[in-house]
Structures are given as structure tokens and as C-alpha cells.
Amino acid sequence: MTKRHIFDNFQKTFADEKFFLQQTRVALRNCGLIDPENIYDYLYNAQGYKALATVLETMKPQDVVEAVKKSGIRGRGGAGFPTGLKWEFTAKEKNSEKYIVCNADEGDPGAFMDRSAIEGDPHSIVEGMLIGGYAVGASKGIVYIRAEYPLAVERLEKAFVAARQEGLLGKNILGSKFSFDIEIRLGAGAFVCGEETALINSIEGKRGMPRPRPPFPAVNGVFGKPTLVNNVETWANIPAIFLEGADWFSSIGTEKSKGTKVFALAGKIKNTGLVEVPMGTTLRQIVYDIGGGIPNNKKLKSVQTGGPSGGCLTEKFLDTSIDYESLAAAGSIMGSGGMIIIDEDSCMVNLAKYFIEFTQSESCGKCVPCREGTTRMYELLTRITEGEGKDGDIERLENLGDMMKKSSLCGLGQSAPNPVLSTIKNFRQEYEEHVLLKKCRAKVCEKLVDYVINDNCVGCGACRRVCPAEAIEGAVKAKHYIYKAKCVHCTRCFKTCKFNAVDKASGLENTK
């Protein structure tokens, strides 16, 4: 693909960095290159508000909607619904008052895509919302952002002030008949408020709980008015579409997934950070070409995409194309863009417990399948990782997961079982070892690990003195010994020894 001028500054600045050279930055095109608190830097060095001016001067609202539809962009918040269709539904509603909402409630553990986009280039989000407001006939915009992002909030507020001073927000923007303004609503950090109807409830001052749909927000949204909700990354793409053209944007990506996608690359990977690549890039390219592979010559065990509601894919899926359909077919989801790399030292059962604990604590509790399903799944996984798993527990997890996917009210409950179901599917042997053999191959689940004293022991007696079960014996300056029958797996000996004389053993070292 030929690089166009919106990439020029990025390419010139980072051309010598392999990590950046293999990326195609559209949503993040200005991040790190302009002063986010200086509107003139955005205007002069990033073609700021040129797309808005073009739209207001040369296009009718329906033409803007058609251009977005033609671009093929889909919502970057996770569901992947066609953005143009969402705009069209809102535009068709007859109401004198409509709302544009930017969903900046980024709740995935380890995700920082939206925060970085706002902190690095707030005016792109403002410009995108202005274009959206003109297209659907809205005059009011709201950025719903978590209060834990103080710098992002500060820079948004400065962007609003600067835009108003330049006639880019408020009445009769750029001398046109179009009037639009934006305000900020702070969220308390609830993961469920990433779901658009729960977000709308929170904006209205109600508890952040999802509503049954229909009616959809395009018909009945903020304060009962037609509302268009898109996330930060989607809004950041809008000005680029009108700077370069819908055909240009649709030329990037795959047949059904157009444009680029931003990922927060984290976990057991050499190069962590934000990665923006064309749709259709493979997992292998991100992990090894951009991410640099696994540190310390460890073996890749899994790639988890989609945040706490995503799936864990094994090495055999590395050549999977990153697009909505391919990831779903592989047993995962795109989500908002979390990507966690997992190496051989990780326990997949314990990892599934971590994610289900998160979703269980973040469930709003409105519907029984999610409220009770996540709680029961967490209890089962806790039991399994503590060596108390029972025959049939794996099947119970699968049945619970299927029930939740089919009957939960919103996307949180419907997708919460994904980490559990995908790890059972791809790593069933680990679950069976935990349940039937009471062993943890990765030596992560403390109750399933044996402790053995090796030849580094100098006989200092430190481990013996801290053992609450009196399971360690040995003479002074002689190698000590741990009696497995007495050991309560408290880990005190392992943590106390200064000579690396206590090893963890899974009991499965000689098995495949």
C-alpha cells in the first residue's frame, strides 16, 4: 500500500525503528508527533479540522453518512457493527434534539488504547465527533470517560476551550449553520459501562446497568433522545476518512474488515506497547515481527485477544488473520484491542480464574445468568486451582458458560465465559491434570505444587524454623528434607531460603 501524506510525519520520525516501521497508523497518526495541548500544531502540522471544513463546505449530511458506509469502517469498541449503518439509523430519526457520545470508558485490564489516543491527539476525537454531529443532525456531544484518566480529561477540556476560541465548537461553526458543542461526563470506572446502554444510564445519573434492546440508542438514547455512540478509536478514524477518501480507507484491510486496528500488546513479549496494523495482519506478524518474540527463549503458549472477555488461542492459530470473522472462527474476539501474550510458565486454569474473577466483580448484577454464572464459575475454578476439583467440574464449567452466552442480558455476561471455554477447548489436559491428578504443570497453583530441597542447601535451618507444619527436618549444616505428607503448601520455605535451595516441582516433569 502506498503511504499517503497523513503518514508522512510518522514515517519520517520513526522510519529507523523496526517496531514502528511495520505499523500503519491511522487512528494514532498524530500521537507523539504534535503537541496535544496546542491547537495550532494540530491545525498546521496535522491538517487539523480540514476534514470538517471540507464536509461543511461541500457535503450534505446524507453524503457524509454514505461516505462512512462506503469506507467500510466498523465500530472499534468490540462488537464490530458497521459504523455507517449506525450513523444512518440515527440520522433517519426525526427529533430536534440528538446526541453524539464518545465512549472512552476503557475498562479492559492492561488496555490503554483510548487513553493514549486522547492524551496524544484530542482534537482528532473532537473533529470526528463534529463530523458525526453534522451527519446525523446532532447539536450536543458527550465524552464519557473514566475519572482515572486525569491527563486525558485535562487535555480534552483544553481542546474544547481552544476549539471554541477558534470557532470550531459552539454556534455557527466555521460560519455555517451547524452548531455543536461537547461536554465531559466522568465515569467511576465500571467495566460494564463500556456497554452503550449502561453508559447511557450512567450519563443520565442512574446506576450503570444495561437496558434490554430494542429500542436501540439510535432511537431512544441519552434522555430518551436519538443517540449515536462510537468509541474513541472509531472517532479518531473519521477525519482520516474524509482527508484521504472512503476508497482509500476501504483499500486497507480485508474484504469485510476495513482499515486498521489498534492493540495494546502486553504480557510475555519483548516489545510491549500500542500497535496499529491493517486488518488482515496475522497474529504471528504481531508477536514475532513487531513484538520481537518471547523473552528468555521461552515457548509461546497462548495469545489472548479481546480483553477479559476474549479467548485464548494456541500456537496453531498464529497464522490467523486479525479481523472480526477470523478471530471469531478461531474461538476468540477482536474486542476493543487487548492482546496478551502468554508463555509456557503460565497456568491456563489460573489465567481463566483471573479473568472470570474480574468479570464477576464487574458484573452489574442485573441479570441472573451473569450475576450467578460468573460467581459459580469463579467458585469452581478456585476449587480446581486449590486441589479440590471434582470429577465433572470441567463439564459443569462448560454448561455454565453455554448458559451464560445464550441468556445473559448484555455483552459482558455473554462474553464472560470466553476465557474459560477457550482454555478448556485448547488446554483441556491442564484442566484434567488439576482435577484428576491434583497437579499444576506450570507450577503456578500453590496448592498443587510440591516443594523439594536441592543440593544448594547449606543446612542453615531457616526453612525449618518458618514451617508451620513442622514438615522440614535436617541437622545443622546438613541438607534438609521436606515430608510431602506434612507439607501444607504455604510457600514459606520457598520464600525464606536465601540460597535457592527450595525448588517447585509439579510432579509431571517426566510426562508430556
C-alpha positions as CSV (number, residue, x, y, z in Angstrom):
1,M,0.0,0.0,0.0
2,T,1.3,3.4,-0.9
3,K,1.7,5.7,2.1
4,R,-0.3,8.9,1.8
5,H,0.6,12.2,3.3
6,I,-1.2,11.7,6.6
7,F,1.5,9.2,7.4
8,D,4.4,11.3,6.2
9,N,5.4,12.8,9.6
10,F,5.1,9.4,11.3
11,Q,7.2,7.6,8.7
12,K,9.9,10.3,8.7
13,T,10.2,10.3,12.5
14,F,10.1,6.6,13.2
15,A,11.4,5.1,10.0
16,D,14.5,3.7,11.7
17,E,12.5,1.9,14.4
18,K,11.5,-1.6,13.4
19,F,8.7,-1.7,15.9
20,F,7.0,1.3,14.3
21,L,8.1,0.7,10.7
22,Q,5.8,-2.3,10.4
23,Q,2.8,-0.5,11.6
24,T,0.2,1.6,9.6
25,R,-1.0,4.4,11.9
26,V,-4.4,6.0,11.1
27,A,-6.2,6.4,14.4
28,L,-2.8,7.1,16.1
29,R,-1.3,9.0,13.2
30,N,-0.6,12.2,15.2
31,C,0.3,10.7,18.6
32,G,3.8,11.6,19.6
33,L,4.2,14.0,16.7
34,I,2.2,17.0,17.7
35,D,1.7,19.0,20.9
36,P,-1.7,17.7,22.1
37,E,-2.3,20.9,24.0
38,N,-1.6,23.2,21.1
39,I,-4.5,23.5,18.6
40,Y,-2.2,25.4,16.1
41,D,0.1,22.4,16.0
42,Y,-2.9,20.3,15.0
43,L,-4.1,22.8,12.5
44,Y,-0.8,23.4,10.7
45,N,1.1,20.1,11.1
46,A,-1.7,17.6,11.0
47,Q,-4.2,19.1,8.6
48,G,-6.4,19.7,11.6
49,Y,-10.1,20.4,11.0
50,K,-9.5,20.4,7.2
51,A,-11.8,17.3,7.0
52,L,-14.5,19.2,9.0
53,A,-14.2,22.2,6.7
54,T,-14.5,20.1,3.6
55,V,-17.6,18.3,5.0
56,L,-19.3,21.6,5.9
57,E,-18.5,23.3,2.6
58,T,-19.0,20.6,0.1
59,M,-21.2,17.8,1.5
60,K,-24.7,17.3,2.6
61,P,-25.3,15.3,5.8
62,Q,-26.6,12.2,3.9
63,D,-23.4,12.4,1.7
64,V,-21.3,12.2,4.9
65,V,-23.2,9.1,6.0
66,E,-22.8,7.5,2.6
67,A,-19.1,8.1,2.7
68,V,-18.7,6.5,6.1
69,K,-20.8,3.5,4.8
70,K,-18.6,3.3,1.7
71,S,-15.4,3.3,3.8
72,G,-16.5,0.1,5.4
73,I,-15.3,1.1,8.9
74,R,-16.8,-1.0,11.7
75,G,-17.1,0.0,15.4
76,R,-13.7,-0.4,17.1
77,G,-15.3,-0.8,20.6
78,G,-15.5,-4.6,20.2
79,A,-18.8,-5.5,18.5
80,G,-17.7,-4.5,15.1
81,F,-21.1,-3.2,14.0
82,P,-20.9,-1.2,10.7
83,T,-20.4,2.4,11.7
84,G,-22.1,3.8,8.6
85,L,-25.3,1.9,9.3
86,K,-25.3,3.1,12.9
87,W,-25.0,6.7,11.6
88,E,-27.8,6.1,9.1
89,F,-30.2,4.8,11.8
90,T,-29.6,7.9,13.9
91,A,-29.8,10.3,11.0
92,K,-33.2,8.9,10.0
93,E,-34.8,9.6,13.4
94,K,-36.9,12.8,13.4
95,N,-36.1,14.7,16.5
96,S,-35.0,18.3,17.2
97,E,-32.5,17.1,19.8
98,K,-29.9,14.3,19.2
99,Y,-26.7,13.3,21.0
100,I,-23.3,12.2,19.9
101,V,-21.4,10.1,22.5
102,C,-17.8,9.2,22.6
103,N,-17.3,6.0,24.6
104,A,-14.0,6.4,26.4
105,D,-14.8,4.0,29.2
106,E,-11.8,1.8,28.6
107,G,-12.1,-1.0,31.2
108,D,-10.0,-3.9,29.9
109,P,-7.1,-4.8,32.2
110,G,-3.9,-3.6,30.6
111,A,-5.7,-1.7,27.8
112,F,-4.6,1.9,27.1
113,M,-5.6,2.5,23.5
114,D,-8.3,5.1,24.1
115,R,-6.4,6.9,26.9
116,S,-3.3,7.2,24.6
117,A,-5.3,8.4,21.7
118,I,-7.0,11.1,23.7
119,E,-3.8,12.2,25.5
120,G,-1.8,12.3,22.3
121,D,-4.3,13.7,19.9
122,P,-7.6,15.0,21.5
123,H,-8.5,17.3,18.5
124,S,-8.9,14.3,16.2
125,I,-11.6,13.0,18.5
126,V,-13.3,16.4,18.7
127,E,-13.2,16.7,14.9
128,G,-14.6,13.2,14.4
129,M,-17.5,14.0,16.7
130,L,-18.2,17.3,14.9
131,I,-18.4,15.4,11.6
132,G,-20.7,12.8,13.2
133,G,-22.9,15.5,14.7
134,Y,-23.3,17.2,11.3
135,A,-24.1,13.9,9.6
136,V,-26.8,12.8,11.9
137,G,-28.2,16.2,12.9
138,A,-27.0,16.3,16.5
139,S,-26.1,19.5,18.3
140,K,-24.8,18.1,21.6
141,G,-21.8,15.8,22.2
142,I,-20.7,13.9,25.3
143,V,-17.4,12.3,26.0
144,Y,-17.9,9.6,28.7
145,I,-14.5,9.0,30.2
146,R,-13.4,7.3,33.4
147,A,-12.2,9.6,36.1
148,E,-8.9,7.5,36.4
149,Y,-7.7,9.3,33.3
150,P,-7.0,12.8,34.6
151,L,-4.5,13.7,31.9
152,A,-6.8,12.7,29.2
153,V,-9.6,14.6,30.8
154,E,-7.4,17.7,31.2
155,R,-6.3,17.6,27.5
156,L,-9.9,17.2,26.3
157,E,-11.0,20.2,28.3
158,K,-8.2,22.3,26.9
159,A,-9.1,21.1,23.4
160,F,-12.7,22.2,23.9
161,V,-11.7,25.6,25.1
162,A,-9.2,26.1,22.2
163,A,-11.8,24.9,19.6
164,R,-14.4,27.3,20.9
165,Q,-12.0,30.2,20.7
166,E,-11.3,29.3,17.1
167,G,-15.0,29.0,16.2
168,L,-14.7,25.2,15.8
169,L,-17.2,24.4,18.7
170,G,-20.3,26.3,19.6
171,K,-22.7,28.3,17.4
172,N,-22.4,28.6,13.6
173,I,-19.2,26.6,13.3
174,L,-16.8,28.0,10.6
175,G,-19.6,30.4,9.6
176,S,-22.0,27.6,8.7
177,K,-25.5,27.0,10.1
178,F,-24.2,24.0,12.0
179,S,-23.9,24.4,15.8
180,F,-22.4,21.7,18.1
181,D,-20.8,21.6,21.5
182,I,-19.2,18.9,23.7
183,E,-19.1,18.2,27.4
184,I,-17.4,15.6,29.6
185,R,-19.1,13.1,31.9
186,L,-16.9,11.2,34.2
187,G,-17.4,7.6,34.9
188,A,-16.5,5.7,38.1
189,G,-14.5,3.0,36.3
190,A,-17.2,0.3,36.0
191,F,-16.3,-2.2,33.2
192,V,-20.0,-2.7,32.4
193,C,-20.3,1.0,31.4
194,G,-18.4,0.2,28.2
195,E,-21.7,-1.3,27.1
196,E,-23.6,1.5,25.4
197,T,-26.9,1.3,27.2
198,A,-25.2,1.0,30.6
199,L,-23.0,4.0,29.6
200,I,-26.2,6.0,28.7
201,N,-27.7,5.1,32.1
202,S,-24.6,6.4,33.8
203,I,-24.6,9.6,31.8
204,E,-28.2,10.2,33.0
205,G,-27.1,9.8,36.6
206,K,-28.5,6.3,37.0
207,R,-26.7,3.2,38.0
208,G,-24.6,1.8,35.2
209,M,-26.7,-1.2,34.2
210,P,-27.6,-2.3,30.6
211,R,-31.1,-1.9,29.2
212,P,-32.9,-4.5,27.0
213,R,-32.7,-3.7,23.3
214,P,-34.7,-2.7,21.3
215,P,-35.2,0.2,21.5
216,F,-31.6,0.9,20.4
217,P,-29.8,4.1,21.3
218,A,-30.3,5.4,17.8
219,V,-34.0,5.6,18.6
220,N,-34.0,6.0,22.4
221,G,-30.7,7.0,23.9
222,V,-29.5,9.8,26.2
223,F,-32.5,11.3,28.0
224,G,-34.7,9.4,25.5
225,K,-33.3,11.2,22.5
226,P,-31.7,9.6,19.4
227,T,-28.1,9.0,20.3
228,L,-25.0,7.9,18.2
229,V,-22.4,6.1,20.3
230,N,-19.0,5.3,19.0
231,N,-15.7,4.6,20.8
232,V,-12.6,6.7,20.8
233,E,-10.7,4.8,18.1
234,T,-13.7,5.0,15.8
235,W,-14.0,8.8,16.1
236,A,-10.2,9.1,15.6
237,N,-10.5,7.4,12.2
238,I,-13.3,9.7,10.9
239,P,-11.2,12.7,10.0
240,A,-8.7,10.5,8.2
241,I,-11.5,9.0,6.1
242,F,-12.5,12.5,4.9
243,L,-8.9,13.6,4.4
244,E,-8.0,10.7,2.2
245,G,-11.3,9.5,0.9
246,A,-13.6,6.5,1.6
247,D,-12.0,4.5,-1.2
248,W,-8.5,4.9,0.4
249,F,-9.7,3.7,3.8
250,S,-11.5,0.7,2.3
251,S,-8.4,-0.3,0.4
252,I,-6.8,-1.1,3.8
253,G,-7.7,-4.3,5.5
254,T,-9.7,-7.3,4.3
255,E,-13.0,-7.7,2.4
256,K,-15.2,-7.5,5.5
257,S,-12.9,-5.7,8.0
258,K,-11.6,-2.4,6.6
259,G,-8.9,-0.1,7.9
260,T,-6.5,-0.6,10.8
261,K,-6.9,-1.8,14.4
262,V,-5.0,-0.6,17.5
263,F,-3.9,-3.2,20.0
264,A,-2.4,-2.9,23.4
265,L,0.4,-5.5,23.2
266,A,1.3,-6.8,26.7
267,G,2.4,-9.9,28.6
268,K,5.4,-12.1,27.9
269,I,6.6,-10.2,24.9
270,K,9.9,-8.3,24.2
271,N,8.2,-5.2,22.8
272,T,5.2,-4.0,24.6
273,G,3.1,-1.0,23.7
274,L,0.5,0.2,21.3
275,V,0.4,-1.5,17.9
276,E,-1.7,-0.3,14.9
277,V,-1.8,-2.6,12.0
278,P,-4.0,-3.2,8.9
279,M,-6.9,-5.6,9.4
280,G,-5.7,-8.9,8.0
281,T,-2.3,-8.9,9.6
282,T,-1.6,-12.2,11.3
283,L,-1.1,-12.9,14.9
284,R,2.4,-14.3,14.0
285,Q,3.4,-10.9,12.5
286,I,2.4,-9.0,15.6
287,V,4.0,-11.5,18.0
288,Y,7.3,-12.0,16.2
289,D,7.8,-9.3,13.7
290,I,6.5,-6.3,15.7
291,G,6.6,-7.7,19.3
292,G,10.0,-9.3,18.9
293,G,9.0,-12.7,20.2
294,I,9.0,-14.2,23.7
295,P,11.7,-13.2,26.1
296,N,14.3,-15.6,27.7
297,N,13.8,-18.1,24.8
298,K,10.6,-19.3,26.3
299,K,7.9,-21.0,24.2
300,L,4.7,-19.3,23.3
301,K,1.7,-20.9,24.9
302,S,-1.2,-18.7,24.0
303,V,-2.3,-15.4,22.6
304,Q,-5.3,-13.9,24.4
305,T,-7.3,-11.3,22.3
306,G,-10.3,-9.3,23.2
307,G,-9.6,-8.4,26.9
308,P,-11.2,-10.2,29.8
309,S,-14.0,-11.4,27.5
310,G,-11.7,-12.8,24.8
311,G,-10.4,-16.2,24.0
312,C,-7.0,-17.9,24.4
313,L,-5.6,-19.1,21.1
314,T,-2.8,-21.7,20.9
315,E,0.3,-21.6,18.7
316,K,-1.6,-23.3,15.8
317,F,-3.7,-20.2,15.4
318,L,-0.7,-17.8,14.9
319,D,-1.4,-17.5,11.2
320,T,-5.0,-16.4,11.9
321,S,-5.8,-13.2,10.1
322,I,-6.7,-10.4,12.5
323,D,-10.3,-9.5,11.5
324,Y,-13.7,-9.9,13.1
325,E,-14.7,-13.1,11.3
326,S,-11.4,-14.9,11.5
327,L,-10.9,-14.3,15.2
328,A,-14.5,-15.4,16.0
329,A,-14.0,-18.6,13.9
330,A,-10.8,-19.4,15.9
331,G,-12.7,-19.1,19.2
332,S,-11.8,-15.5,20.3
333,I,-13.0,-12.0,19.6
334,M,-11.5,-8.7,18.4
335,G,-12.8,-6.8,21.4
336,S,-11.6,-3.3,22.0
337,G,-8.0,-4.3,21.3
338,G,-6.3,-6.0,24.2
339,M,-3.7,-8.6,23.3
340,I,-1.9,-10.6,26.0
341,I,1.0,-12.9,25.1
342,I,1.3,-15.9,27.4
343,D,4.4,-18.1,27.7
344,E,5.0,-21.7,28.9
345,D,5.4,-20.6,32.5
346,S,1.7,-19.6,32.8
347,C,-1.1,-21.9,34.1
348,M,-4.1,-21.6,31.8
349,V,-6.6,-22.7,34.5
350,N,-5.3,-20.0,36.8
351,L,-5.4,-17.5,34.0
352,A,-9.0,-18.3,33.3
353,K,-9.8,-17.9,37.0
354,Y,-8.1,-14.4,36.9
355,F,-10.4,-13.3,34.0
356,I,-13.6,-14.7,35.5
357,E,-12.8,-13.1,38.8
358,F,-12.5,-9.8,37.0
359,T,-15.8,-10.1,35.2
360,Q,-17.5,-11.5,38.3
361,S,-16.5,-8.4,40.3
362,E,-17.5,-6.1,37.4
363,S,-20.9,-7.7,36.7
364,C,-23.7,-5.2,37.5
365,G,-25.8,-8.0,38.9
366,K,-29.0,-7.0,36.9
367,C,-29.5,-10.4,35.3
368,V,-29.2,-13.8,36.9
369,P,-27.2,-15.6,34.3
370,C,-24.3,-13.2,34.5
371,R,-24.6,-12.5,38.3
372,E,-24.8,-16.1,39.4
373,G,-23.0,-17.7,36.4
374,T,-19.7,-15.7,36.9
375,T,-19.9,-16.4,40.7
376,R,-20.4,-20.2,40.2
377,M,-17.6,-20.3,37.6
378,Y,-15.2,-18.5,39.9
379,E,-16.0,-20.8,42.7
380,L,-15.4,-23.9,40.5
381,L,-12.1,-22.5,39.2
382,T,-11.0,-21.6,42.7
383,R,-11.8,-25.1,43.9
384,I,-9.9,-26.7,41.0
385,T,-6.8,-24.5,41.4
386,E,-6.7,-25.3,45.1
387,G,-6.6,-29.1,44.6
388,E,-10.2,-29.7,45.5
389,G,-11.6,-30.2,42.0
390,K,-14.1,-33.0,41.5
391,D,-14.9,-35.3,38.6
392,G,-17.4,-33.4,36.4
393,D,-16.2,-29.9,37.2
394,I,-14.9,-29.3,33.7
395,E,-18.3,-30.2,32.3
396,R,-20.0,-28.0,34.8
397,L,-17.9,-25.1,33.7
398,E,-18.8,-25.8,30.0
399,N,-22.5,-26.0,30.8
400,L,-22.4,-22.8,32.8
401,G,-20.6,-21.0,30.1
402,D,-23.0,-22.1,27.4
403,M,-25.9,-21.0,29.5
404,M,-24.4,-17.5,30.1
405,K,-23.6,-17.0,26.4
406,K,-27.2,-17.7,25.5
407,S,-29.2,-16.0,28.2
408,S,-27.2,-13.0,29.6
409,L,-28.7,-9.5,29.1
410,C,-25.6,-7.7,27.7
411,G,-22.2,-8.4,26.1
412,L,-20.4,-8.6,29.4
413,G,-22.3,-11.7,30.5
414,Q,-22.5,-13.2,27.0
415,S,-18.7,-13.0,26.6
416,A,-17.5,-13.5,30.2
417,P,-17.2,-17.3,29.7
418,N,-14.9,-17.0,26.7
419,P,-11.6,-17.3,28.5
420,V,-12.8,-20.3,30.4
421,L,-14.4,-22.1,27.4
422,S,-11.5,-21.4,25.1
423,T,-8.9,-22.6,27.6
424,I,-10.9,-25.8,28.2
425,K,-11.1,-26.3,24.5
426,N,-7.4,-25.7,23.8
427,F,-5.8,-26.8,27.1
428,R,-8.2,-29.4,28.4
429,Q,-5.2,-31.6,29.5
430,E,-4.2,-28.9,32.0
431,Y,-7.7,-28.9,33.5
432,E,-7.7,-32.7,33.7
433,E,-4.3,-32.6,35.5
434,H,-5.7,-30.1,38.0
435,V,-8.9,-32.0,38.7
436,L,-7.8,-35.7,38.4
437,L,-4.1,-35.6,39.3
438,K,-4.1,-32.5,41.6
439,K,-1.1,-31.2,39.7
440,C,-0.2,-27.9,38.0
441,R,2.2,-28.3,35.2
442,A,3.2,-24.6,35.2
443,K,3.8,-24.7,39.0
444,V,1.6,-21.7,39.5
445,C,-1.2,-23.0,41.6
446,E,0.5,-23.2,45.1
447,K,-1.7,-26.0,46.5
448,L,-0.8,-28.3,43.6
449,V,2.9,-27.8,43.8
450,D,5.5,-29.9,45.7
451,Y,8.5,-28.3,47.3
452,V,11.8,-30.1,47.2
453,I,15.1,-29.1,48.8
454,N,18.1,-29.4,46.4
455,D,21.8,-29.7,46.8
456,N,22.2,-25.9,47.3
457,C,21.0,-26.4,50.9
458,V,23.7,-25.3,53.5
459,G,21.7,-26.6,56.5
460,C,21.0,-23.1,57.9
461,G,17.6,-24.2,59.2
462,A,15.8,-21.1,58.1
463,C,13.2,-23.0,56.2
464,R,12.7,-25.4,59.1
465,R,12.1,-22.6,61.5
466,V,9.3,-20.9,59.4
467,C,7.5,-24.1,58.5
468,P,4.1,-24.1,60.3
469,A,3.5,-27.8,59.8
470,E,6.9,-29.0,61.0
471,A,7.3,-30.7,57.7
472,I,11.1,-30.0,57.3
473,E,13.8,-31.9,59.1
474,G,17.6,-31.8,59.0
475,A,20.7,-31.3,61.1
476,V,22.6,-28.1,61.2
477,K,24.9,-27.7,58.2
478,A,23.3,-30.8,56.6
479,K,20.9,-31.0,53.7
480,H,17.3,-30.7,54.9
481,Y,14.3,-32.7,53.7
482,I,10.6,-31.9,53.2
483,Y,8.0,-34.5,54.1
484,K,5.3,-34.2,51.5
485,A,2.6,-35.8,53.7
486,K,3.0,-33.0,56.2
487,C,3.5,-30.1,53.8
488,V,0.6,-27.6,53.7
489,H,2.0,-25.7,50.6
490,C,2.3,-22.4,52.5
491,T,5.3,-21.4,50.4
492,R,7.2,-20.1,53.4
493,C,10.2,-22.3,52.8
494,F,10.4,-21.2,49.2
495,K,10.2,-17.5,50.0
496,T,12.6,-17.7,53.0
497,C,15.5,-19.6,51.6
498,K,18.4,-17.3,50.5
499,F,20.4,-20.0,48.7
500,N,17.8,-21.0,46.1
501,A,17.8,-24.4,47.7
502,V,14.0,-24.9,47.5
503,D,12.5,-25.9,44.2
504,K,9.0,-26.1,43.0
505,A,8.0,-29.4,41.4
506,S,4.8,-30.2,39.5
507,G,5.2,-34.0,39.7
508,L,4.6,-34.0,35.9
509,E,8.2,-33.2,34.8
510,N,8.6,-36.6,33.1
511,T,5.3,-36.6,31.3
512,K,4.2,-35.0,28.1
